[in-house]
Amino acid sequence: MSAQNLIVTPRISEQTYQMSSDGVYVFNAPKEANRLEIKEAVETQYDVEVVKINTMILKGKKKPSNRKGKRPVYGNRKDIKKAYITLKDGDKIGVFEEIE
């Protein structure tokens, strides 16, 4: 998988906004992508310089689905790969800027 074809999307929540003030940004990435591919994709998409990257795979939750008059059937949500990216001092990503 090449960096041009790789799409990383920002994870937007209260916790990620707090982390972005410290210079750490959180992205969703494809499970097949490795750290170097994610780094190149972020650098090309957002025009920043990545210093450090940590990745983790978040296992999908088991969720019930009820049938009419029958016992619940369980299914699983998809697994998600998260990338925690630290940028060079002075670089910022506009998606994570605070709204005043």
N, C-alpha and C positions, 0 to 999 in steps of 0.2 A: 504494500500500500504506500503510495507516494504522498508527500506532504501537500501537493497541489490538490489531490483528490480527498484529503482528509478534512473533515469538518468538525471543529470543536465548538461547542456552545457553552456560554457562561451559565453557571448555576446561580440563580438570584434568590437570595433569602436574607434574613436579618443577620445570620451568622456570617455569610459570605461578605456582606457589606462591612461588617466589623473587621473581618480579616483583611479586606482590601485597604483599609486605612493603615495597616501594618506592612503593606506591600505584597501580600500573598493573595492570589486570585484563584478561584476554583472553577474548573471547566468540566463538562461532560465530554468524554471521548469514546470512540469505538473500542470495544474490548480487544480487537486484534492489533491495535496500534501500540507501538512501544514508545519509550520516553523520547528517543531522538526524533521520531516522526511527529509526536505531539509538540515538541519544542519548535521544530521547523514550521509546523502549521500555525502555531500561535505567533511566531515572529513574522510570518508573511501576512497573516490575516490582520493583525493589529499593529504592525510596524513598531515593535518593541524588542528589547533584548532580554532574553531569559537567562537568569543566573542559575536557578535550581529548580528541579521538578521532582515531585513525589507523586506516585500513583497508587490507587487502591481500587479493588473491585468490591462493590457493595452488592451483597446477595439479595435477590428479589424476595419480597415477603410472600408468605402463604396467605391467600385471601379466600374466604368462603363465597360461594355463589348459591343462593337458595333456589330450589326447584319448588313447584307447586305441590304442597302436601307431602313432600318427601324430605329426606335428610339433606343437609347441605353438601355440595360438591366443592372440593378444594382445588384451586389452581394457583399457579405461581406467577408473580410479576417478573419482568425481565431483570437480569443482572445489569448493573450500571458501573462503568469505570469512571472514577473521578480523578482529576489531575490537579494537584496543588502546585501552583506556579509562582515562583518568586522572581520579581523583575529587578533590573538594575536600578539603582537609586536615581530618581528623577523621572523614570518612565511610569506612565499611567495608562489605564484602559478606560475609555470614556463610558462604557456601559456601567461601571461600578461607581461613578461619581455620585456624590450625595446631592439630593434634591433639596434646594433651600426654600 
